[in-house]
Amino acid sequence: MDPYSGTLIVKEKFDNDLTMGGKMAISSELLEILVCPKCKEDIQLTEKKDGLICRHCRLIYEIRDDIPIMLIDEARPLDDV
């Protein structure tokens, strides 16, 4: 309950969120619409759910604090993993 307004605060848990250690990593809806910023091809979540892979460009875009960093300059080559 919010002590200032007397309003009960409820956190919603969405069943379609992909989770990592009990915390939200990235929603499945967001994953469906994201594409590689370089080639515009589909991307996939890494096995550890800590990055997004573009198999076409062979790049990994890191996920930091549940936010995908979709900057080409910050992507790592897939071979580095």
The first five atom37 places (N, CA, C, CB, O) and aatype in JSON, in Angstrom:
{
  "aatype": [12, 3, 14, 18, 15, 7, 16, 10, 9, 19, 11, 6, 11, 13, 3, 2, 3, 10, 16, 12, 7, 7, 11, 12, 0, 9, 15, 15, 6, 10, 10, 6, 9, 10, 19, 4, 14, 11, 4, 11, 6, 3, 9, 5, 10, 16, 6, 11, 11, 3, 7, 10, 9, 4, 1, 8, 4, 1, 10, 9, 18, 6, 9, 1, 3, 3, 9, 14, 9, 12, 10, 9, 3, 6, 0, 1, 14, 10, 3, 3, 19],
  "atom_mask": [
    [1, 1, 1, 1, 1],
    [1, 1, 1, 1, 1],
    [1, 1, 1, 1, 1],
    [1, 1, 1, 1, 1],
    [1, 1, 1, 1, 1],
    [1, 1, 1, 0, 1],
    [1, 1, 1, 1, 1],
    [1, 1, 1, 1, 1],
    [1, 1, 1, 1, 1],
    [1, 1, 1, 1, 1],
    [1, 1, 1, 1, 1],
    [1, 1, 1, 1, 1],
    [1, 1, 1, 1, 1],
    [1, 1, 1, 1, 1],
    [1, 1, 1, 1, 1],
    [1, 1, 1, 1, 1],
    [1, 1, 1, 1, 1],
    [1, 1, 1, 1, 1],
    [1, 1, 1, 1, 1],
    [1, 1, 1, 1, 1],
    [1, 1, 1, 0, 1],
    [1, 1, 1, 0, 1],
    [1, 1, 1, 1, 1],
    [1, 1, 1, 1, 1],
    [1, 1, 1, 1, 1],
    [1, 1, 1, 1, 1],
    [1, 1, 1, 1, 1],
    [1, 1, 1, 1, 1],
    [1, 1, 1, 1, 1],
    [1, 1, 1, 1, 1],
    [1, 1, 1, 1, 1],
    [1, 1, 1, 1, 1],
    [1, 1, 1, 1, 1],
    [1, 1, 1, 1, 1],
    [1, 1, 1, 1, 1],
    [1, 1, 1, 1, 1],
    [1, 1, 1, 1, 1],
    [1, 1, 1, 1, 1],
    [1, 1, 1, 1, 1],
    [1, 1, 1, 1, 1],
    [1, 1, 1, 1, 1],
    [1, 1, 1, 1, 1],
    [1, 1, 1, 1, 1],
    [1, 1, 1, 1, 1],
    [1, 1, 1, 1, 1],
    [1, 1, 1, 1, 1],
    [1, 1, 1, 1, 1],
    [1, 1, 1, 1, 1],
    [1, 1, 1, 1, 1],
    [1, 1, 1, 1, 1],
    [1, 1, 1, 0, 1],
    [1, 1, 1, 1, 1],
    [1, 1, 1, 1, 1],
    [1, 1, 1, 1, 1],
    [1, 1, 1, 1, 1],
    [1, 1, 1, 1, 1],
    [1, 1, 1, 1, 1],
    [1, 1, 1, 1, 1],
    [1, 1, 1, 1, 1],
    [1, 1, 1, 1, 1],
    [1, 1, 1, 1, 1],
    [1, 1, 1, 1, 1],
    [1, 1, 1, 1, 1],
    [1, 1, 1, 1, 1],
    [1, 1, 1, 1, 1],
    [1, 1, 1, 1, 1],
    [1, 1, 1, 1, 1],
    [1, 1, 1, 1, 1],
    [1, 1, 1, 1, 1],
    [1, 1, 1, 1, 1],
    [1, 1, 1, 1, 1],
    [1, 1, 1, 1, 1],
    [1, 1, 1, 1, 1],
    [1, 1, 1, 1, 1],
    [1, 1, 1, 1, 1],
    [1, 1, 1, 1, 1],
    [1, 1, 1, 1, 1],
    [1, 1, 1, 1, 1],
    [1, 1, 1, 1, 1],
    [1, 1, 1, 1, 1],
    [1, 1, 1, 1, 1]
  ],
  "atom_positions": [
    [[0.84, -1.17, 0.0], [0.0, 0.0, 0.0], [0.89, 1.24, 0.0], [-0.96, -0.01, 1.22], [1.89, 1.3, 0.73]],
    [[0.54, 2.21, -0.8], [1.26, 3.47, -0.85], [0.85, 4.29, 0.38], [0.96, 4.26, -2.19], [-0.32, 4.64, 0.52]],
    [[1.81, 4.59, 1.28], [1.44, 5.29, 2.51], [0.95, 6.72, 2.28], [2.61, 5.32, 3.45], [0.29, 7.29, 3.14]],
    [[1.26, 7.3, 1.14], [0.89, 8.69, 0.87], [-0.52, 8.82, 0.31], [1.88, 9.3, -0.09], [-1.24, 9.77, 0.63]],
    [[-0.92, 7.89, -0.51], [-2.24, 8.01, -1.14], [-3.24, 6.99, -0.62], [-2.11, 7.86, -2.63], [-4.44, 7.11, -0.87]],
    [[-2.74, 5.98, 0.12], [-3.64, 4.94, 0.59], [-4.01, 3.96, -0.5], [0.0, 0.0, 0.0], [-4.9, 3.12, -0.3]],
    [[-3.35, 4.04, -1.66], [-3.66, 3.17, -2.8], [-2.82, 1.9, -2.71], [-3.4, 3.9, -4.14], [-1.62, 1.94, -2.44]],
    [[-3.46, 0.79, -2.94], [-2.76, -0.49, -2.97], [-1.98, -0.57, -4.28], [-3.74, -1.68, -2.83], [-2.54, -0.4, -5.36]],
    [[-0.68, -0.83, -4.18], [0.18, -0.93, -5.36], [0.37, -2.4, -5.68], [1.56, -0.21, -5.13], [0.77, -3.18, -4.82]],
    [[0.07, -2.78, -6.91], [0.16, -4.17, -7.35], [1.14, -4.26, -8.5], [-1.23, -4.73, -7.75], [1.02, -3.53, -9.49]],
    [[2.11, -5.16, -8.37], [3.02, -5.42, -9.48], [2.45, -6.57, -10.29], [4.48, -5.74, -8.98], [2.08, -7.61, -9.74]],
    [[2.37, -6.38, -11.59], [1.85, -7.43, -12.46], [2.99, -8.29, -12.97], [1.06, -6.83, -13.64], [4.07, -7.78, -13.29]],
    [[2.77, -9.59, -13.06], [3.72, -10.51, -13.66], [3.1, -11.01, -14.93], [4.1, -11.69, -12.69], [2.01, -11.59, -14.91]],
    [[3.78, -10.8, -16.04], [3.28, -11.25, -17.34], [3.85, -12.62, -17.63], [3.64, -10.25, -18.46], [5.06, -12.83, -17.54]],
    [[2.97, -13.57, -17.99], [3.39, -14.93, -18.28], [4.26, -15.02, -19.51], [2.18, -15.81, -18.44], [5.01, -15.99, -19.66]],
    [[4.18, -14.04, -20.41], [4.92, -14.14, -21.67], [6.28, -13.48, -21.59], [4.12, -13.52, -22.79], [6.94, -13.33, -22.62]],
    [[6.74, -13.09, -20.41], [8.08, -12.53, -20.28], [9.09, -13.66, -20.18], [8.17, -11.61, -19.05], [8.86, -14.66, -19.5]],
    [[10.2, -13.51, -20.86], [11.3, -14.45, -20.73], [12.07, -14.02, -19.5], [12.22, -14.48, -22.01], [12.42, -12.85, -19.37]],
    [[12.33, -14.96, -18.59], [12.95, -14.57, -17.33], [14.36, -15.1, -17.22], [12.13, -15.04, -16.17], [14.73, -16.1, -17.84]],
    [[15.13, -14.41, -16.4], [16.51, -14.8, -16.14], [16.7, -14.71, -14.63], [17.54, -13.9, -16.91], [16.77, -13.62, -14.08]],
    [[16.79, -15.85, -13.97], [16.98, -15.86, -12.54], [15.84, -15.22, -11.77], [0.0, 0.0, 0.0], [16.06, -14.62, -10.72]],
    [[14.61, -15.34, -12.28], [13.46, -14.81, -11.6], [13.17, -13.34, -11.91], [0.0, 0.0, 0.0], [12.16, -12.81, -11.46]],
    [[14.03, -12.67, -12.68], [13.74, -11.29, -13.03], [13.5, -11.19, -14.54], [14.89, -10.34, -12.59], [14.0, -12.0, -15.31]],
    [[12.74, -10.2, -14.92], [12.41, -10.05, -16.33], [13.66, -9.73, -17.13], [11.35, -8.94, -16.52], [14.43, -8.85, -16.75]],
    [[13.89, -10.44, -18.22], [15.02, -10.16, -19.09], [14.54, -9.35, -20.29], [15.69, -11.47, -19.56], [15.01, -8.23, -20.52]],
    [[13.6, -9.89, -21.05], [13.06, -9.19, -22.21], [11.73, -9.85, -22.57], [14.08, -9.22, -23.44], [11.63, -11.08, -22.53]],
    [[10.74, -9.07, -22.9], [9.43, -9.65, -23.19], [9.43, -10.31, -24.56], [8.34, -8.57, -23.11], [10.17, -9.91, -25.47]],
    [[8.6, -11.31, -24.7], [8.51, -12.02, -25.98], [7.96, -11.1, -27.07], [7.63, -13.27, -25.85], [8.32, -11.24, -28.24]],
    [[7.08, -10.15, -26.69], [6.54, -9.21, -27.68], [7.65, -8.31, -28.23], [5.42, -8.35, -27.04], [7.7, -8.06, -29.44]],
    [[8.52, -7.84, -27.37], [9.64, -7.0, -27.81], [10.58, -7.81, -28.69], [10.4, -6.42, -26.61], [11.05, -7.31, -29.72]],
    [[10.86, -9.03, -28.31], [11.74, -9.89, -29.1], [11.18, -10.13, -30.5], [11.95, -11.23, -28.38], [11.94, -10.23, -31.45]],
    [[9.86, -10.21, -30.63], [9.23, -10.43, -31.93], [9.39, -9.24, -32.87], [7.76, -10.73, -31.74], [9.45, -9.42, -34.09]],
    [[9.45, -8.02, -32.34], [9.52, -6.84, -33.22], [10.93, -6.3, -33.42], [8.66, -5.75, -32.67], [11.17, -5.53, -34.35]],
    [[11.87, -6.7, -32.56], [13.25, -6.22, -32.73], [13.93, -6.88, -33.92], [14.07, -6.47, -31.46], [13.73, -8.07, -34.17]],
    [[14.71, -6.11, -34.64], [15.53, -6.64, -35.74], [16.93, -6.07, -35.59], [14.91, -6.27, -37.14], [17.14, -5.11, -34.86]],
    [[17.86, -6.66, -36.28], [19.23, -6.17, -36.27], [19.25, -4.77, -36.9], [20.18, -7.15, -37.06], [18.72, -4.58, -37.99]],
    [[19.84, -3.79, -36.22], [19.87, -2.44, -36.77], [20.78, -2.31, -38.01], [20.34, -1.47, -35.71], [20.65, -1.36, -38.78]],
    [[21.67, -3.28, -38.18], [22.59, -3.22, -39.31], [21.97, -3.78, -40.59], [23.87, -3.97, -38.98], [22.03, -3.14, -41.64]],
    [[21.38, -4.97, -40.5], [20.88, -5.64, -41.71], [19.36, -5.77, -41.75], [21.49, -7.01, -41.83], [18.79, -6.15, -42.78]],
    [[18.69, -5.48, -40.64], [17.23, -5.56, -40.51], [16.69, -7.0, -40.53], [16.57, -4.78, -41.63], [15.5, -7.21, -40.77]],
    [[17.56, -7.96, -40.28], [17.14, -9.37, -40.18], [16.7, -9.67, -38.76], [18.3, -10.32, -40.61], [16.95, -8.9, -37.84]],
    [[16.03, -10.82, -38.58], [15.58, -11.25, -37.26], [16.77, -11.51, -36.34], [14.7, -12.51, -37.37], [17.87, -11.84, -36.79]],
    [[16.52, -11.35, -35.03], [17.53, -11.63, -34.03], [16.99, -12.68, -33.08], [17.94, -10.36, -33.27], [15.78, -12.89, -33.0]],
    [[17.9, -13.34, -32.34], [17.51, -14.38, -31.41], [18.16, -14.11, -30.06], [17.9, -15.79, -31.94], [19.24, -13.53, -29.99]],
    [[17.5, -14.53, -29.02], [18.03, -14.4, -27.67], [19.12, -15.44, -27.46], [16.91, -14.56, -26.62], [18.98, -16.59, -27.89]],
    [[20.22, -15.06, -26.79], [21.29, -16.01, -26.49], [20.79, -17.03, -25.48], [22.55, -15.27, -25.95], [19.77, -16.82, -24.82]],
    [[21.5, -18.14, -25.36], [21.12, -19.18, -24.4], [21.08, -18.65, -22.98], [22.08, -20.36, -24.49], [20.2, -19.04, -22.2]],
    [[22.02, -17.77, -22.63], [22.07, -17.2, -21.28], [21.08, -16.05, -21.1], [23.47, -16.72, -20.97], [20.95, -15.51, -20.0]],
    [[20.4, -15.67, -22.17], [19.43, -14.56, -22.17], [20.08, -13.23, -21.78], [18.28, -14.87, -21.2], [19.45, -12.37, -21.16]],
    [[21.36, -13.09, -22.17], [22.08, -11.85, -21.85], [22.46, -11.05, -23.1], [23.33, -12.18, -21.06], [23.21, -10.08, -23.01]],
    [[21.94, -11.47, -24.25], [22.24, -10.77, -25.48], [21.32, -11.22, -26.61], [0.0, 0.0, 0.0], [20.58, -12.19, -26.48]],
    [[21.38, -10.49, -27.71], [20.59, -10.8, -28.9], [21.54, -11.05, -30.06], [19.6, -9.64, -29.24], [22.46, -10.26, -30.3]],
    [[21.33, -12.14, -30.76], [22.23, -12.57, -31.83], [21.61, -12.29, -33.19], [22.57, -14.05, -31.7], [20.45, -12.61, -33.44]],
    [[22.42, -11.69, -34.07], [22.07, -11.61, -35.48], [22.97, -12.6, -36.21], [22.23, -10.12, -36.05], [24.18, -12.38, -36.34]],
    [[22.4, -13.68, -36.67], [23.19, -14.72, -37.35], [23.67, -14.22, -38.72], [22.35, -16.01, -37.52], [24.73, -14.64, -39.19]],
    [[22.92, -13.33, -39.36], [23.3, -12.82, -40.67], [24.56, -11.97, -40.59], [22.16, -11.99, -41.27], [25.48, -12.14, -41.39]],
    [[24.62, -11.05, -39.62], [25.78, -10.17, -39.44], [26.83, -10.78, -38.52], [25.34, -8.82, -38.88], [27.96, -10.29, -38.43]],
    [[26.45, -11.87, -37.83], [27.32, -12.52, -36.86], [27.73, -11.56, -35.75], [28.57, -13.08, -37.55], [28.9, -11.44, -35.4]],
    [[26.7, -10.85, -35.2], [26.91, -9.89, -34.12], [26.03, -10.25, -32.93], [26.62, -8.46, -34.6], [24.97, -10.85, -33.08]],
    [[26.51, -9.86, -31.75], [25.71, -10.0, -30.53], [25.52, -8.61, -29.93], [26.41, -10.96, -29.5], [26.47, -7.86, -29.73]],
    [[24.25, -8.3, -29.65], [23.88, -7.05, -29.0], [23.6, -7.38, -27.54], [22.64, -6.36, -29.7], [22.7, -8.17, -27.25]],
    [[24.35, -6.78, -26.62], [24.24, -7.07, -25.2], [22.93, -6.54, -24.62], [25.43, -6.46, -24.45], [22.38, -5.53, -25.08]],
    [[22.43, -7.24, -23.6], [21.28, -6.77, -22.83], [21.82, -6.34, -21.48], [20.15, -7.88, -22.69], [22.38, -7.16, -20.74]],
    [[21.66, -5.06, -21.14], [22.13, -4.51, -19.86], [20.94, -3.98, -19.07], [23.19, -3.38, -20.09], [20.16, -3.18, -19.59]],
    [[20.8, -4.42, -17.84], [19.69, -3.97, -16.98], [18.35, -4.12, -17.7], [19.9, -2.5, -16.56], [17.49, -3.24, -17.65]],
    [[18.18, -5.26, -18.36], [16.94, -5.6, -19.08], [16.68, -4.73, -20.3], [15.77, -5.5, -18.15], [15.57, -4.72, -20.82]],
    [[17.69, -4.0, -20.77], [17.54, -3.14, -21.94], [18.48, -3.62, -23.04], [17.83, -1.65, -21.59], [19.69, -3.65, -22.84]],
    [[17.94, -3.99, -24.21], [18.82, -4.39, -25.31], [19.56, -3.17, -25.87], [18.0, -5.08, -26.44], [18.94, -2.16, -26.2]],
    [[20.87, -3.28, -25.96], [21.71, -2.2, -26.49], [21.87, -2.44, -27.99], [23.12, -2.13, -25.76], [22.75, -3.18, -28.42]],
    [[21.01, -1.82, -28.77], [20.95, -2.08, -30.21], [21.77, -1.06, -31.0], [19.49, -2.06, -30.69], [21.29, -0.5, -31.99]],
    [[22.99, -0.83, -30.56], [23.9, 0.08, -31.25], [24.95, -0.74, -31.99], [24.58, 1.07, -30.25], [25.63, -1.57, -31.38]],
    [[25.07, -0.52, -33.28], [26.0, -1.29, -34.1], [27.42, -1.19, -33.56], [25.95, -0.82, -35.56], [28.15, -2.18, -33.53]],
    [[27.82, 0.02, -33.14], [29.18, 0.23, -32.64], [29.48, -0.51, -31.35], [29.41, 1.69, -32.43], [30.64, -0.75, -31.03]],
    [[28.45, -0.88, -30.6], [28.65, -1.59, -29.34], [28.44, -3.09, -29.45], [27.73, -1.04, -28.3], [28.65, -3.82, -28.48]],
    [[28.03, -3.55, -30.62], [27.83, -5.0, -30.82], [29.19, -5.7, -30.85], [27.05, -5.27, -32.15], [30.19, -5.13, -31.28]],
    [[29.19, -6.94, -30.39], [30.41, -7.76, -30.42], [30.28, -8.81, -31.53], [30.66, -8.45, -29.03], [29.19, -9.28, -31.82]],
    [[31.41, -9.16, -32.13], [31.36, -10.24, -33.11], [30.93, -11.56, -32.46], [32.73, -10.4, -33.79], [31.33, -11.85, -31.33]],
    [[30.16, -12.34, -33.14], [29.68, -13.61, -32.62], [30.84, -14.54, -32.3], [28.73, -14.27, -33.63], [30.71, -15.37, -31.41]],
    [[31.94, -14.42, -32.99], [33.1, -15.29, -32.77], [33.75, -15.05, -31.41], [34.13, -15.07, -33.87], [34.48, -15.91, -30.93]],
    [[33.5, -13.9, -30.78], [34.08, -13.58, -29.48], [33.42, -14.33, -28.34], [33.99, -12.11, -29.22], [33.92, -14.31, -27.21]],
    [[32.32, -14.97, -28.62], [31.57, -15.63, -27.54], [32.04, -17.06, -27.35], [30.08, -15.61, -27.82], [31.52, -17.77, -26.49]]
  ]
}
